[in-house]
Amino acid sequence: MPPTGSLIPADAPFSAQQEAWLAGFIAGIAAAGRRDGAAADAPAATVDVLYGTQTGNAEFLAGELVAGARARGLGGAATALDDVTPERLAAMSHVIVVTSTYGEGEMPDNAGLFWEALQAETAPRLEGLRYAVLGLGDQGYDDFCQAAKLIDTRLEQLGATRLHERVDCDVDFEEPAAQWTAAVLERLVAETGASGGTTEASPAAAPQRSRWNKRDPYRSRLAVNRLLSAPRSAKEIRHYEFDLGDSGITYAAGDALAVVPVNDPALVGELLEHLGAGGDEEAAELLRTEREIRAPSKELIADLVERAPSSELASVVAHGDRSDLDSWLWGRDVLDLLRDAGSAAPGLAELLPFLRPLQARQYSISSSPLAHPDRIHLTVASVRYGAPERRYEGVASTYLADRAGGEGAAVGIYLQPNASFGVPADDDAPMVMIGPGTGIAPFRGFLHERAARGAAGRNWLFFGDQHRATDFVYEDELEDLRKRGVLTELDLAFSRDQAEKVYVQTRMRERSRELYAWLEEGAHVYVCGDASRMARDVEAALLSVIAEQRGRGDDDAAEYLAGLRRAKRYVRDVY
């Protein structure tokens, strides 16, 4: 995936209609359980809802499930998967797992330790456990809902009994998730003999979200669109500010903002001309606002291979090497694949079912509500590549840069809360932030937050990019924060300013002793940026620092880092 700024995989929240229906449903059942002033019954059974989340959606659904369980007279609690040991799991009677999948089939960050323990040979038998699993994912990835599939299979292998069949939800997960939830809860009521009334100790209260969502985004005024990188930079990094107006949106440093993009009209026109549908205004509007035309779907690829077996695409697929196919597809869009298929390519009507819905793009917020309560800031790299005869551009990044109309334009947005990625509640706790490139985004917000709170805790930032002269974004702000004593340490790594490339992980190893001392003094460590290489390299460097300073080997370093994860002192916002 080419760099797209602080982009986070986009799985959307509930629609306003679905939230209203569920809230009314829960309220109605709760009221029935309290009729005639009768005291609420004790819960018939306790349902443990365990969630694995990268962006917050699984956690939100877990809260909805708990509310629904309590409304039906069941006890319930939501817990992150990493907070559950195998022994604790073995003591549970009814478990519902809701998990997303991170990257290429991996567990989300707060489920990795749970999965490691669950697949170990020492994992306990679970014959007394009844369970159900709900997966959240994106069918655009080969390992769709892989984390949910793995957990579902492993629980069965350990002797647990499936309460309900697993459902794997695509990015538009609201309706299938709601249907699955209702079916699972009704099964639980039937099995446990629950009374159907709210439990006394835990009234049914569904978690609340902003009314704005992907189906009904807030139309925000784009107040600022400013170039941060220098003109000679190989990158184009921009600073945006969105006016919250009368939206009622309240955000926290560490949250993400979803931007509802619009496809490039020029690309839409090219595609329609190739399909022989130039001038079809209805089709143009559909492709511009509702369909993904940059990234070809797996279904389209399969259809084109069948239609054009002599095409270059079909030849690559025939080799059966996934990495070769990924390399061939990188940078190519729907129009490229249609041209490759030649006369065998489908027409417009045949093509439309193979185009996935156009999804919102999510970006790490780079501001703090304490410093900027009426605006949300983003730091985004505009994606542009290709030869002069065929240029390619990121859907959302260049929509914001070029086609959102500049300052004063209205852009569809909605909030994506991320409760697991935020400034420490303890203002005295040290904070280590590692964010090269646009990975600096949330840490700018963190530093503004700590400055506004007057927090005494020390703050250390590792930042880098290609060249200091052209890519040192927010340099003046960071220098001001240093002078004010907010930014205690700043380590910079500009990889191409010297013969030997230097990265943030290089600087971490150079300051191994000091970094470990901060960890021992209770520092929280945050990482933001590219998941495929940077985040892995940073974690390897962190393990190296711990192993070197403790002198007890790699296994001890891994367990030390696992302890930081369990304590929520090592968290990542990677994409």
Long-range contacts (C-beta under 8 A, 24 or more apart in sequence): 1-532, 2-330, 2-331, 2-383, 2-385, 2-394, 3-235, 3-381, 3-383, 3-437, 3-438, 3-530, 4-361, 4-380, 4-381, 4-383, 4-394, 4-396, 4-397, 4-575, 5-237, 5-363, 5-378, 5-379, 5-380, 5-381, 5-382, 5-397, 5-438, 5-441, 6-256, 6-363, 6-364, 6-366, 6-378, 6-379, 6-380, 6-438, 6-439, 6-441, 6-442, 6-528, 6-529, 6-573, 6-575, 7-361, 7-362, 7-363, 7-575, 8-54, 8-55, 8-256, 8-362, 8-363, 8-364, 8-416, 8-573, 8-575, 9-54, 9-55, 9-102, 9-138, 9-362, 9-575, 10-171, 10-258, 10-359, 10-360, 10-361, 10-362, 11-55, 11-57, 11-100, 11-136, 11-137, 11-138, 11-171, 11-173, 12-57, 12-171, 12-172, 12-173, 12-174, 12-213, 12-214, 12-258, 12-359, 12-360, 13-57, 13-60, 13-209, 13-213, 13-214, 13-414, 13-416, 14-60, 14-64, 14-174, 14-209, 14-213, 15-174, 15-213, 15-214, 15-215, 15-216, 16-211, 16-213, 16-215, 16-216, 18-174, 18-175, 18-178, 19-206, 19-209, 21-178, 22-64, 22-68, 22-178, 22-206, 23-206, 26-67, 26-68, 26-71, 26-204, 26-206, 27-204, 29-71, 29-72, 29-196, 29-197, 29-198, 29-204, 30-71, 30-197, 30-198, 30-203, 30-204, 32-196, 32-197, 33-71, 33-73, 33-195, 33-196, 33-197, 33-198, 34-197, 34-198, 38-197, 39-200, 40-73, 40-197, 40-198, 40-199, 40-200, 41-73, 41-195, 41-197, 41-199, 41-200, 42-199, 42-200, 43-70, 43-73, 43-74, 43-75, 43-76, 43-194, 43-199, 44-73, 44-74, 44-192, 44-193, 44-194, 44-195, 45-74, 45-75, 45-93, 45-94, 45-188, 45-192, 45-194, 46-74, 46-75, 46-76, 46-77, 46-92, 46-93, 46-94, 47-74, 47-75, 47-76, 47-94, 47-95, 47-96, 47-188, 48-76, 48-77, 48-79, 48-84, 48-92, 48-94, 48-95, 48-96, 49-76, 49-77, 49-78, 49-79, 49-95, 49-96, 49-97, 49-98, 50-78, 50-79, 50-80, 50-81, 50-84, 50-95, 50-96, 50-97, 50-98, 50-114, 51-78, 51-79, 51-80, 51-81, 51-97, 51-98, 51-99, 51-110, 52-80, 52-81, 52-97, 52-98, 52-99, 52-100, 52-107, 52-108, 52-110, 52-111, 52-114, 52-147, 53-80, 53-99, 53-100, 53-108, 53-110, 53-420, 54-100, 54-102, 54-108, 54-109, 55-100, 55-256, 55-362, 55-416, 55-418, 56-416, 56-417, 56-418, 56-419, 56-420, 57-100, 57-136, 57-173, 58-98, 58-99, 58-100, 58-108, 58-136, 59-419, 59-420, 60-207, 60-209, 60-417, 61-98, 61-134, 61-136, 61-177, 61-181, 62-96, 62-98, 63-206, 63-207, 64-181, 64-206, 64-207, 65-96, 65-98, 65-181, 65-184, 65-185, 67-204, 67-205, 67-206, 67-207, 68-181, 68-182, 68-185, 68-204, 68-206, 69-185, 69-188, 70-198, 70-199, 70-202, 70-203, 70-204, 71-198, 71-204, 72-185, 72-188, 72-189, 72-194, 72-196, 73-189, 73-194, 73-195, 73-196, 73-197, 73-198, 73-199, 74-185, 74-188, 74-189, 74-192, 74-194, 74-199, 75-199, 75-202, 76-202, 80-110, 80-111, 80-420, 81-107, 81-110, 81-111, 81-113, 81-114, 81-115, 82-110, 82-111, 82-112, 82-113, 82-114, 82-565, 82-566, 83-566, 84-114, 85-117, 86-117, 86-118, 86-120, 86-122, 86-123, 86-124, 87-124, 89-118, 89-124, 89-126, 89-129, 90-124, 90-125, 90-126, 90-128, 90-129, 92-129, 93-128, 93-129, 93-130, 94-129, 94-130, 94-131, 94-163, 94-188, 94-192, 95-129, 95-130, 95-131, 95-132, 95-155, 95-160, 96-131, 96-132, 96-133, 96-134, 96-163, 96-184, 97-131, 97-132, 97-133, 97-134, 97-148, 97-151, 97-152, 97-155, 98-133, 98-134, 98-136, 99-133, 99-134, 99-135, 99-136, 99-147, 99-148, 99-151, 100-135, 100-136, 100-137, 100-147, 101-135, 101-136, 101-137, 101-141, 101-143, 101-144, 101-145, 101-146, 101-147, 101-148, 102-147, 102-531, 103-531, 103-532, 104-141, 104-142, 104-143, 105-141, 105-142, 105-143, 105-146, 105-147, 106-146, 106-147, 107-147, 107-150, 108-147, 109-420, 109-565, 109-571, 109-572, 110-420, 110-565, 111-147, 112-565, 113-562, 113-565, 113-566, 115-147, 115-150, 115-151, 118-151, 118-154, 118-155, 118-158, 119-154, 123-158, 124-158, 125-158, 125-159, 126-155, 126-158, 126-159, 126-160, 127-159, 127-160, 127-161, 129-155, 129-159, 129-160, 129-161, 130-160, 130-161, 130-162, 130-163, 130-191, 131-155, 131-160, 131-161, 131-162, 131-163, 132-162, 132-163, 132-164, 132-165, 132-166, 132-184, 133-166, 134-166, 134-167, 134-169, 134-177, 134-180, 134-181, 135-166, 135-167, 135-168, 135-169, 136-169, 136-173, 136-177, 137-168, 137-169, 137-170, 137-171, 138-170, 138-171, 139-170, 139-171, 139-297, 139-298, 139-356, 140-295, 140-297, 140-298, 140-356, 142-298, 142-322, 144-168, 144-170, 145-169, 163-187, 163-188, 163-191, 171-357, 171-359, 172-357, 209-415, 209-417, 210-247, 210-248, 210-249, 210-250, 210-414, 210-415, 211-248, 212-247, 212-249, 212-413, 212-414, 212-415, 213-414, 214-258, 214-260, 214-359, 214-360, 214-414, 217-258, 217-260, 217-360, 217-412, 217-413, 217-414, 218-244, 218-245, 218-247, 218-249, 218-412, 218-413, 218-414, 219-410, 219-411, 219-412, 220-244, 220-245, 220-247, 220-410, 220-411, 220-412, 220-413, 221-245, 221-408, 221-409, 221-410, 222-400, 222-404, 222-405, 222-406, 222-407, 222-408, 222-409, 222-410, 222-411, 223-375, 223-407, 223-408, 224-407, 225-400, 225-401, 225-404, 225-406, 225-407, 228-379, 228-473, 228-474, 229-470, 229-471, 229-473, 230-469, 230-470, 230-471, 232-469, 232-470, 233-466, 233-467, 233-470, 233-471, 234-466, 234-470, 235-381, 235-437, 235-465, 235-466, 235-471, 236-381, 236-382, 236-384, 236-401, 237-379, 237-380, 237-381, 237-382, 237-437, 237-438, 237-471, 237-473, 238-379, 238-380, 238-381, 238-382, 238-400, 238-401, 239-366, 239-377, 239-378, 239-379, 239-473, 240-377, 240-378, 240-379, 240-380, 240-400, 241-367, 241-372, 241-375, 241-376, 241-377, 241-378, 242-375, 242-376, 242-377, 242-378, 242-411, 242-413, 243-374, 243-375, 244-374, 244-375, 244-376, 245-374, 249-376, 249-414, 249-415, 250-369, 251-365, 251-369, 251-376, 251-415, 251-417, 252-369, 252-417, 252-422, 253-365, 253-367, 253-368, 253-369, 253-370, 253-422, 253-423, 253-442, 253-445, 253-446, 253-448, 253-449, 254-364, 254-365, 254-418, 254-421, 254-422, 254-423, 254-442, 254-445, 254-446, 254-573, 255-365, 255-415, 255-416, 255-417, 255-418, 256-362, 256-363, 256-364, 256-365, 256-415, 256-416, 256-418, 257-362, 257-363, 257-365, 257-376, 257-378, 257-413, 257-414, 257-415, 257-416, 258-360, 258-361, 258-362, 258-413, 258-414, 258-415, 258-416, 259-360, 259-361, 259-362, 259-363, 259-378, 259-396, 259-399, 259-400, 259-411, 259-412, 259-413, 260-360, 260-411, 260-412, 260-413, 260-414, 261-358, 261-360, 261-361, 261-395, 261-396, 261-399, 261-400, 262-288, 262-289, 262-399, 262-403, 263-287, 263-288, 263-289, 263-291, 263-293, 263-294, 263-358, 263-395, 263-399, 264-393, 264-395, 264-398, 264-399, 264-403, 265-403, 267-293, 267-294, 267-333, 267-335, 268-293, 270-335, 271-334, 271-335, 271-338, 272-348, 274-335, 274-338, 274-339, 275-338, 275-347, 275-348, 275-351, 276-347, 276-348, 277-348, 280-348, 283-348, 286-352, 287-355, 289-358, 290-357, 290-358, 291-352, 291-355, 291-356, 291-357, 291-358, 292-355, 292-356, 292-357, 292-358, 292-359, 292-395, 293-333, 293-334, 293-335, 293-355, 294-333, 294-334, 294-392, 294-394, 294-395, 295-333, 295-356, 296-329, 296-332, 296-333, 296-334, 296-337, 297-354, 297-355, 297-356, 299-353, 299-354, 300-334, 300-337, 300-351, 300-354, 300-355, 301-329, 301-337, 303-346, 303-354, 304-337, 304-338, 304-340, 304-341, 304-344, 304-345, 307-341, 307-344, 307-345, 307-346, 308-340, 308-341, 308-342, 308-344, 308-345, 311-340, 311-341, 311-342, 311-344, 312-340, 313-337, 313-340, 313-341, 331-385, 331-386, 331-392, 333-392, 358-395, 360-396, 360-412, 360-414, 361-395, 361-396, 361-397, 362-416, 363-441, 364-441, 364-442, 364-528, 364-573, 365-441, 365-442, 365-445, 366-440, 366-441, 366-442, 366-444, 366-445, 367-444, 367-445, 367-448, 368-445, 368-446, 368-448, 368-449, 368-452, 370-448, 370-449, 370-452, 370-453, 371-448, 371-449, 371-451, 371-452, 372-448, 376-413, 377-444, 377-445, 378-441, 379-438, 379-440, 379-441, 379-444, 379-473, 380-438, 381-437, 381-438, 418-573, 420-568, 420-571, 421-526, 421-571, 421-572, 421-573, 423-449, 423-450, 423-453, 423-455, 424-457, 424-524, 426-457, 427-453, 427-454, 427-455, 427-456, 427-457, 428-455, 428-456, 428-457, 429-457, 429-522, 429-523, 429-524, 430-457, 430-458, 430-459, 430-460, 430-518, 430-521, 430-522, 430-523, 430-524, 431-457, 431-458, 431-459, 431-460, 431-523, 431-524, 431-526, 432-460, 432-462, 432-515, 432-518, 432-519, 432-523, 432-524, 432-525, 432-526, 433-459, 433-460, 433-461, 433-462, 433-526, 433-528, 434-461, 434-462, 434-504, 434-508, 434-525, 434-526, 434-527, 434-528, 434-529, 434-538, 435-461, 435-462, 435-463, 435-526, 435-527, 435-528, 435-529, 436-462, 436-463, 436-464, 436-465, 436-493, 436-503, 436-504, 436-529, 436-534, 437-464, 437-465, 437-471, 437-529, 437-530, 438-473, 438-529, 439-527, 439-528, 439-529, 439-530, 439-534, 440-473, 440-474, 440-528, 441-528, 442-526, 442-528, 442-573, 443-526, 443-528, 444-474, 444-477, 446-526, 447-481, 447-486, 447-487, 450-486, 451-481, 451-484, 451-486, 458-488, 458-489, 458-518, 459-486, 459-487, 459-488, 459-489, 460-488, 460-489, 460-490, 460-491, 460-518, 460-523, 461-487, 461-489, 461-490, 461-491, 462-491, 462-493, 462-504, 462-507, 462-508, 463-490, 463-491, 463-492, 463-493, 463-504, 464-492, 464-493, 464-494, 464-495, 464-502, 464-503, 464-504, 464-507, 465-494, 465-495, 466-494, 466-495, 466-496, 467-494, 467-496, 467-497, 468-492, 468-494, 468-497, 489-514, 503-534, 503-537, 504-534, 504-538, 505-537, 505-538, 505-540, 505-541, 506-541, 508-538, 508-541, 508-542, 508-545, 509-541, 509-544, 509-545, 512-544, 512-545, 512-548, 512-549, 513-549, 515-545, 516-545, 516-546, 516-548, 516-549, 516-550, 519-546, 519-564, 522-569, 523-569, 524-568, 524-569, 524-570, 524-571, 525-564, 525-569, 525-570, 525-571, 526-571, 526-572, 526-573, 527-571, 527-572, 527-573, 527-574, 528-572, 528-573, 528-574, 529-574, 529-575, 530-574, 530-575, 531-574, 531-575, 534-574, 535-572, 535-574, 542-570
